[in-house]
Amino acid sequence: MTAASIALDRFGLGGRPDISVPGDPRGWVSAQLGRYVVRPPVIAAAPTTVSEASAVAGYLTQRRETMAGRPRKNAPRQPGVTPPPIDPAVIELRKDYVRGIRDGYALAVGARTTAALVTPAPFVERLVHFWSNHFAVSADKRPIRALAGPFEFDAIRPHVLGNFRDLLGAVERHPAMLLFLDQAVSVGPNSAMAARKTSKKFGLNENLAREIIELHTLGVRTGYSQADVTEFARALTGWTAAGITQRTGGVGGKPGDFVFVERFHEPGARKILGKTYREGGEAQGQAVLDDLARNPATATHIATKLARHFAGDPPPPAMVARLAVAFTKSDGDLPSVYRAIIASPEAWVDRPVRFRTPWDWSVATLRAIGMTTIEPDAAIGLMNQLGQPVWRPGQPAGFDDIDATWAGPDAVMRRVEAAERFASRSATPIDARKLAEVLHPGALSAVTTQALARAESPAQALALLLVAPEAMRR
């Protein structure tokens, strides 16, 4: 690989027919830090946190009103008493709700994909995708399907070039994260809410606290204990979002707004990782977040994941150390870390270091054939076929960023089939031989060159180019 091809593929999202890398590839990548647009037109037109949370809240309100007076779903049945039939209005209400969620998800996927195709800053756009996977939520959970796109657009995009502390605070307060990890309904065992004599069951939920420590900041096996997780969960009680659950329908604020509900909060001081945090309501949880963001283990954890993403697995120890120092010395300034990545020789080695994930390959393929937009359903179908449905990792750890997960024979065959479809549907013939040198400047192997020359048709040559080793790896 040449420095130009590395800039396009390893740092960027793949070449385009209308893009050429200037004589200073490193400078070209660095300059993108100043060209990134937080809300390009396609993202600005996409569903927002406010619109999607309002839809969820509206459904919950309508459902509550429609179901008023009916026996609860799990209520014990009286012998010989037939429960009344479900009101058709309830069925239609649910259908409309599910349809709205599906449509909102599709629009968001389409917006994300289109933004990746036309961005003037593909390096930064790649980092948006990296952080979205690092702070993963899963759209397999129905309310999250509506909020997964807005989570990336409203919590991650504005902070990708900011400070890690601010990024961390934004994602942990977003309704998608609060819902996904059940923080929205976590109640302290000695809180004012738990003390009420009601038929509802209230309890502490540790999911968010655990994933913040294990996945978002320190990483696993970094010296914390179960007691630290539990105490952190107690410190976070009261962190919720307005209107997105039946329990938070009357806490104030617009639907989806982060709110701190004092009556949910576990009172008292907390001792976490050897430090005592005095009672302070919302500020108590924020103080813990601030310390986690500045912890040396967090610097190493983030540095390791970024080094793996840009330099391969196992991540080079010297690069990890270099990025961790940049993170610590800058107090979590993310552009300082990104510049350290660009300056790392390990990220510029002249051989492929990563096998593209399905998302990475799909975006690179669409860019390669000159597409500037894509229909939402087409984007969803493509990613489902290739095995990496957008925002649906199914686990808080996100999708694997390890080559072995994506390089199996069946996965490769799916890409071959997709490449053949793209090539056969091209409106005008594409000269794959000329395109190859634009996409992979100075990096085309003799084997690939020969295969393209021997292709029986322009469509076959294009399909071969899209699944050549140069296209599969970066």
KAJOQUI-V434425 format. One line per field, one symbol per residue. ss: DSSP state (H for helix, E for strand, - for the rest). phi: phi as a letter, one per 20 degrees, with the letter a starting at -180 (. if undefined). burial: + if it has 24 or more other ideal C-beta (glycine too) atoms within 12 Angstrom, else -. A space follows every 10 residues. Layout:
ss->???
phi->???
burial->???
//
This chain:
ss->--HHHHHHHH H--------- ----HHHHHH HHHH------ HHHH----HH HHHHHHHHHH HHHHHH---- ---------- -------HHH HHHHHHHHHH HHHHHHHHHH HHHHHHHH-- -HHHHHHHHH HHHH------ -HHHHHHHHH HHHHHHHHH- --EHHHHHHH HHH-HHHHHH --HHH----- -HHHH----- ------HHHH HHHHHH---- -----HHHHH HHHHHH--EE E----HHH-- -------EEE -HHH-----E EE--EEE--- -HHHHHHHHH HHHH-HHHHH HHHHHHHHHH H-----HHHH HHHHHHHHH- --EHHHHHHH HHH-HHHH-- ----E--HHH HHHHHHHH-- -----HHHHH HHHHHH---- ---------- --HHHH--HH HHHHHHHHHH HHHH------ -HHHHHHHH- -----HHHHH HHHH---HHH HHHHHH--HH HHE-
phi->.effffffee eedofcfdcc effdgfffff fffddfdfcf gfffeegdgf ffffffffff ffffffegne ffgdffeegm defffffgff ffgfgfffff ffffffffff ffffgffdge cffffgfgff ffffefcdff egffgfdffg gffddegfdf dddggffgff ffefgffffg dmffdecffd ffffffecef edafdegfgf ffffdecfnf lcnedfffff ffgffegnfb cfmdcffdfc ennfgnffcd dgfeeffofc dclndedfga mgffffffgg fffefgffgf fffffffffd cndfffgffg fffffffffe lnffgfffff ffefffedfe cfdceffgff ffffffffen fdbbfgffff fffffencgf lcfmbffmff dcggfddfgf fffffgffff fgffeffcgd fffffgfffc gmcfffffgf fffegebgff ffgfffdfgf eecc
burial->+-++++++++ +++++++-+- +---++-+++ -++--+-+-+ -++--+++++ ++++++++++ +-+---+--- ---------- ---------- --+---+--+ +-++++++++ ++++++++++ ++++++++++ +++++++++- ++++++++++ ++++++++++ ++++++++++ ++++++++++ ++++++++-- +-++------ -+-+++++++ +++++++++- ---+---+++ ++++++++++ +++++-+++- +-+-++++++ +++++++--+ -++---+--- ++-+++++++ ++++++++++ ++++++++++ ++--++--++ -+++-+++-- -+++++++++ ++-+-+++-- -+++++++++ ++++++++++ +--+-+-+++ -++-++++++ +++--+++++ +-+--++--- ++-+++-+++ -++--+---+ -++-++++++ +-++---+-- ++--+---++ ++++++++++ ++++
//
